[in-house]
Amino acid sequence: MNQPSQDDSLFDHCPWLFSERASDGQRAAQQERQRWLLAGPGQVLLGEGCFVAGTAAVHPDVLHLRDRSYIAAHAYVTDALRTGADCTINPFTVVRGTVTLGDGVRIGAHSSLLGFNHGSAPDLPVHQQPVTSRGITVGDDVWIGSHVVVVDGVTIGDHCVIGAGAVVTKDLPAWTVAAGNPARPIRDRREPRGAKPTAGAADLAEELPAFAETARAQATGLLERSWRAGTGRYVDRPGAEPTVRAHCDAVEIADLLLGDAPPQLSAAEHVKRLRALQDPATGLVPRFGAPAPLPGPAGVPDGDPAYHVLCVGYALDLLGSSFAHPVHAVRTTTAERLVPHLGALPWPDRAWHAGAWVDSWATAAHWNRRAGAEAAAPGALEALFGWLHTHADPWTGMWGSPTREAGRLQMVNGYYRLTRGSFAQFGLPVPYPERVIDTVLDHARDPRHFAPGRENACNVLDVIHPLWLCARQTAHRSEETRSWAANQLTAALRRWRAGRGFGFGPTPDGSGPGSEPGLQGTEMWLAIIWLLADVLGMADLLGYRPRGIHRPEPAPLTKD
């Protein structure tokens, strides 16, 4: 007995469902489609159980599909394609020129395998140049992610995995995991994710899920520990004063560990209280009990209101809401005001302060775009990224300079804040990623900040995030990065205090929340642990993924 008929578009986009769910009429239509292809004019051979979507543009000179191979909706196939068995060319994929696939090849949507090329000699216009084809060969058991481009002449060995968005310009040996533009080998697929087995990797594989289970079991209690029912507000830790950040940290922790709003209030009440904090005239959020903040010369003032743009905005986002008003102080910033202010920031000796300002301004622009308002005055956002690109130091990849007192601390910590709110949040590649890795790894050896007992959440986060971010563009010094991450991850897991969470950690000048466990330290270390684990290929063992301030993906323009 046939299953109920499915919409034809389901099978065009998910052809692997056709054999089990298609109606008799749909099977007849597919047979007619294949008969039309077999009739030519190209040389066509189709194995058992093959499927070619009716919306695919398939105009080959040679098309050989072995058993259970599929061409999905809106694919564009020309010239000579030969596949093994169990291959899938997914929707909107382009396969042109001479392309040969082994068995079990999966090609993600919107990818292009271009097995031909045009000449480029100067004596002819481009459209008159001769076309050449060395061909593309893909081995068995290969996964090519979405939006990948493979150029002519490339051979991809058996069992390879090509990360989404890669541009493959050179041959890849068997078992390679590759990513980037141009694609570079990241690791051998036969080894644990994270490349060479890292010292203690087996122990970490056991410790990570155990830690996450413990943290989830204790999450409600540590949130209750910082809740003051009498005032209806959160404190960072017992004995501290209520702060806006503490409320936002509670929301982030609850989302990570409980997948819900903090249980002290309903989600609707959390949203109501956080939205009410915003000053409607400027769009900024003051401290509890403080007057409405005045905008700075280019929109965002210094101090807590600058960070509140981040933490309140993302807390509301996690709760399925948003600011009640645009951040007018940034929405009205012009490029003519912004550029001089960027140049006047204290990059030489206070690069963290400068980077934090950029983080806040760019995040405010992001929230404005999410709300459907102008991010800033026309041209201001473009001026920001133009200034950052033209002022990044090609020797360090950063903005700012080392200082005698703190070494690279200000520069690296400022880099994290700046890139978090700008390049990472907007999904743009950072300039000079190899130089950044060199600078950050050199800084991570500074005993003033990373000797045992001296690490704090800020300093570790500000190293691992740049290393993690740049690793998406390059495999430069990847083994050193993984080694540092493994050591830090082992130490971080030991810092959890039963029922109380994480302490922020020591700071030489006594600033910050200190080593007493609290919401800020817990929120930051949970994100740090995820980043460290992800560099090692172990983040999935945690069962959580940051979605707020520390989200690994670019922030979307619409609500998730």
N, C-alpha and C positions, 0 to 999 in steps of 0.2 A: 504494500500500500504506500503511495507516494506521500511525502510530507506536504503540508500546505505550501502553496506557491510563494516564493520570495520575490521581492522587487529585483529586477534585472541588475540595478546598480549595485546591489549587495555583492553579487558574484563578480561584476566587473572590478570592484575594488578589493574584494576578498575571495579570489578565485579558488583558494583551497577549500572553501565551503561548498563548491559547486557539486562535487561528486555525491555528497550526502543529502543536500537539500533541494537541488534543482527539480523543477516539475518536468513532466514529459515534454511539454511545449518548449521549455527552456533548453532541454537537451537537444531537441530537434533543431532549434535555432543555432546552437553551438555547432552541431554537425554540419549545418548549411554554411556557417562561417568558415569552418575548416575546409569544406569542399571547395569553397570559393578560393581560398588560399592555395590549395593543392592544384587548382587548375592553372596556376601561374599568373603572370608570366615568369615569376622567379622559380628557382628550384627549391621545392618545399617538401620536407619530410616531417611528419608529426607522429610521435609515439603514442602509446596508450595513455588515456587519462589526461591529455594535454588540454589547455584552455587558452583561448585568445579572446580578450575582451572586444566587444563590438565597437567600443569607443576608442580602441587603440589604433594608431596610424601605423600599419604594418605593410611596408612596400619593399620587400627584400629582393635582392638578386639571389641570395641563398638563405634559406631558413631551415635549420635542422633542430627540432625540439625533441629530445628524448623523453621517455615516460614521465608523466606527472610534472611536466614543466609548464609554467604559466606566464602569460603576458597580460598585465593588468590594465586598468582603465587609463586612457590618455597617454599611454606609453608611445614613443616614437621610435620605430625600428626600421632601418634601411640597410642596404648593402649586404653584408654577409655575417649572419649570426648563427653560431653552432653552440648548442648547450648539451650538457650531460643530463642525467635524470635528476628530478626533484629540484629544479631551479625555478626561482621566482623573480620576475622583473616587475617590480611594484609600480603603483600609479605614478604617472608623470615622469617616468624614467626615459632617458634618451640613450639609445644604443645605435651607433652609426659606425661606418667603416667596417673593418674586419675584426670581429670579436669572437673569441672562443672561450666557453665556460666549461669547467669540469662538472662533476656531480655535486649536488647539494649546495649550490651557490645562491645566496640571497642578496638581492640588490635593493636597497632602501629607496623609498619614494624620492622623486626630484633629483636623482643622481644622473650623471652623464658619463657614459663610456664612449670615448671619441677615438675610434681606431683609424683615424686619418688625420692629415694635416695639410695646410696650404704652404706653398713656397713663400719666401719673403725677400727675394732678390729685388734690388732697387730699380731694375730696368723695366718692370711691369707693374701696372696697378694691381692691387690685392685681388680684385675680382677676376683678374686674368691669370693669376699665378697657377701653376700646375698643382694638382692634388696628389699627395703620396699617401701610402698606407703600409706601415710596418705591422700593424695589428696589435691587438691587446689579447693576452692570454691569462686566464684566471684558473687556478687549480681547483681541486676538490675541497668541499667543506669550507667555503669562504663566506664571510658575512661582510658586505659592504654597506655601511650606514647610509642614512639619508643625506642628501645634498652633497654627496661626494663627486668629485670629478677625477676621472682616470684618463690620462692623455695617451696618445699614440706611442707604440713601442714599448709599453710597460708590460712586464710579466709579474703577476701576483701569485706567490707560491701557495701550496696546499695549506689549509687550516688557518689562513690569515683572518684577522679582524681589522677592519678599517673604520676608524671613528667618524662620526657624523661631521660633515663639513670639510673633510680632508681633501687635499688636492695631490693626487698621486702622480709624481713625475719621474720616479725611478723604480727599478725592480725591487720587489720585497721578497725576502726568502721565506720559506715555509715556516709556519707557526708564529709569524710576526704580528704583534698588535701595533698598529701605526695610527697616528693622528697628526693634525696640523696642516699648515699651508706654508711651504710644501710639506707633505707627509713625512714624518720621521718615525723610525721604530721607537716604541716606548718600552716594550718588554717582549719576552718570549712567552707565548700563550701556554706553554707546558709548565711554566713556573707559576707559583702563586701570584695573584694579582698584586703588583707592587714590585715586580721584577725579581732580582736575585733574592733568595731567601734571606730575610733580615734576621739578625740575631734576636732571639726571643719571639719570633713570629708565631711559633706554635703556642707559646704561653699567651700571647696577646689574643690569638684566635679563641682561646677559652675565656680569657678575662673580660673581653669586650661585651659579649652577651650577658655575662654574669653581672657586670657593672650596671648595664642598662636595666636589667631586671630589678636590681636593688634600687636604683634611682627612681624607677617608676613606682615601686612599692612604697617609697618614702616621700614621694613628691607632695602628696596632699598634706602630710604632716609638716614638711618644711615651709610650705606656703602658709599654713595656719600659724606657724611660729612667728611669721612676720606680719600677721594681720592684727590690726588694732580695732576691735569691734566698736570700742567707744567712740572713735573718731571716724570709723568707716574708711580707714586708709591703711596703706602698707608702709612698713619701714624696711630698710635693708636688712637689719638684724636687731635683736633685742637691745634696747637702750638707745637706739638711733631715732632721729626725727623722721616723720613721714615725708616722703619725696615723690614727685611725679615719676622719676625714674624707677623707684621701687615698684610702683603699680605696674609700669610697663614691663619690668623684669619678671614680675609675677605672671603676666599674660604670656610672655615668651616661654617661661619654664613650663607652664601648664600646657601650652600648645605642643612643646617638644615631648614631654613625658606622659601627658594624659590625653592629648589629642582633643582638648576641650578648653573652655574658659576656666580660670581659677574658681574653685567651688564656693568661695566665700560670698560671691554675688552671682546673680544670673548674668548671662552674656549680655542681655539687653541693658542691665544696670551698669555693667562695666563700660559699655559703649556710651551710655548717657553721661556718665561721670567724666570720661576722657574727652568726649566732644565738648563738654561744657567748659573745659580748661582753656580753649582757644580764644584769644582776643579777636573779635570779628573785624576790628579795624585794620589790624596788621596781619592777622593770620598766625601770629606767634603765640607760644605758650609760656607764661611766666612760671616762676616757682610758686609753690603754695603760699598764699598770703602776700605775694609781691604785686606791685602795680603792673599794669600792662607794659611789656618791654618796648622800648623805642627802637625802631629799625636802625641798623648800622648805615654807614655811608654807601654801601652797595647792597643793602637789603637785610642781611642777617647780622644781629648783634653778637657780641661775645657772651661767654658764660653759659649757664644752664639752658636758656631759651634756644641756643643753637643746637644743643643735643636733643632737646625736646622735639625739634622738627623730625629727627630720626625716630626716637623711641615711641613717641605718642602716635606718629603716623603709622609705624609698623604694628604697634599694638592694636590700633583700630583695624588695620588691614587683616590681621590674624583673626579678629573678631567678626570679620565680614562687613566692616564699615569703613569709614574714611573721615577725614577732617570735615567739619561743617562748612568751612570757608576756604577759599584759596589762600595761599600764603602771599598776601598782597605785597608784603615788603620785598619779595623776590619777583613777583609778577610784573612789577613796575620798574625793575632794574634794567637800565639800558646798557648796551655794549660800551658806550662812552663813559659810563660810571664804573662798569665792572672791570675793564682792562686796567685802568690806573690803580684800582684797589688791589687787584691781584699782584701787581708789581710792587705795591707798598707793603704787602704782608711780610712778616719777619722771617723770611726764608733762611737767612744766614745762620741765625742762632736759635730760632724758635720754630723750626719746620713743622713740629707736631701741631702747634697752634695754627699755622698757616694751612696745613693739610686738613685740619678739623673744620676750618672755616669753609674750605672748598666742599668738603663732604656735606655740610649743612646746606650750603647754597644749592648745590646740585640736587640734593634730596628734595628740597623745597620745590625746585623746578619740576622734578619728577612727580610730586604729589599734585602740582598744578596741572600737569598734562593728564594725569589719571582722572582729574576732576573735569576734564574737558575745557579747562581755561588755558590761556596763554601761559607757557612755562615761565617766560620772562618777556621783556620787550623784544620785538623782532631783532634777531641777530645776536642776542646776548648769549644764548646757549652755544651757538656756533663759535662765538668769540671765546667762551670758556675753553672749549676743546682746542681751538686754534692756539690760544696762549699756552695751554699745557703742553701741546706737542712741540711748540717752538722753544719752550724754556726747559724741557727735560734735558738733563746733562747726559750727553752720549757716553761718558766714561762711567757713570754710576747708574744711569737710567732713572735718576731721581731728581727731585727738586730740593734745594737746600744743600747744606754743607755739614761735614763733621765739626764737632766742637772739641776743644781740649778737655773740657770737664766731663763730657758724656760720650765722646766718640761719635759713633754713627746713630746713637739712640734716637735723637730728635728727627734725623733725616729718615730713618727706616719707619719709625712710628708714624711720622707725618705721611709717608708714602702709603701706608695701609689706609689711613683715614681718607686721604685724597682719592685713591683709586677705588676704594669701596663705594663711595658716593658717586663717582663719575664714570670711569671706564667699566668697572664691574657691574654697576647698577644699570648702565645703559647698554651693556653687551658689546663694548668696543675693545679691540685689542690694545694692550699697553705698548708704548714705545720701548725699544731696547730691552726685551725681556731677559736676554742672556746676561746683560750687564747688571740688571736688577738682581738676578740670582747670585752673581758674584758678590755684590755689595751686601746682600742680606746674609749670605753664608759667612762672610767675613765678620759681620756684626754679631752673628749668633755664637761666635767663639770668644766674644769679649767677656772676660770673667767678672767685670764690674756688674754685668746684668744677667749672666747665665751660669755663674758658678753655682754649685748645689746649695740650695737654700735661699738663693737670691731671685729666682724666677718669680714673676707675678703674671697675672692673666693678661694684662695689657701688653707686656713685652713679648710673651710667647705668641699671642694672637697676631701681633704686628710683624712677626717673622713668618709664621706658618701661612697666613693668608697670602702675602705676596709670593711665597714659594709655590703655593697651590695655584694661584692665579696665573703665574708665568708658565707653570708646567703645562698649561692648556695650549701654549703656543710653542714650546720647545722642550726637548728632553735634556737640555744642558745641565750637567752635574746632577743628574737625577739620582744616582746612587748615594751621593752625599746628602741630598735632600731626604731620601728615605731613611738613611741612618739616623739623621738628626730627629726626624719625626718619630722613629721607633723609640729612641731614648726618651724623648719628651712625653710620648704617650704612656710609656711605662711609669714615669714619674707622676704624670697627671692623675692616673687612675688611683694612685695611692693617696691622693689628697682628699678624697671624699670622706666626710665625717658623718657618721650614721645619724640620720634624722635631722641633720643641719645643712648638708650640702657642701659646697666648696667655699673656701675663703679666697679673696682676691689675691692675697699674697703680699709680701713685704715691699715697701718702697723706701728708698734711702732717705727721702726728705719727710717721711711720715705722712704724706698726702694719701688720698684714696681711702678705701674702707678697711684696709689692713688685712690681717690674716684670719680674723674671726669669720666663720662661715656666714654667708648672707646671700641675698637674692642676686646682687650684682656679680659676685664671684661665681655663683652657681650658673647663672645664665651664660656668662662668658666662657667658663671652662667646659660647659656642655657643648658649645659651638666649637671651641678649640679641639676638643676630643674628636668631634666629627671630622674636622679638617685634617687633623693628624692621621686619623684612621683612613680617610679617603686617599691621602697621598700613598698610604700603604696598601690600598685596594681592599680595605677591611670595613669600610663604613657601613655596608649592608648588615654587618653583624650587630650593629647598635639598635636597629629597628626604629630609629628616628632620623629626621633630616631637617635642618634649620629651614624655616620658611619666613623668618622675620628679618631683622637687621643683618643677620649673617647668612642669608639665603645664598646658596651657590649659583643659582640661575640668575640671569638678568631679571630685574623687576618688570612684570608685565605692564602694559599700558591700560589693560582692563582688569577688573577683579577676576581672580582665579575662579 
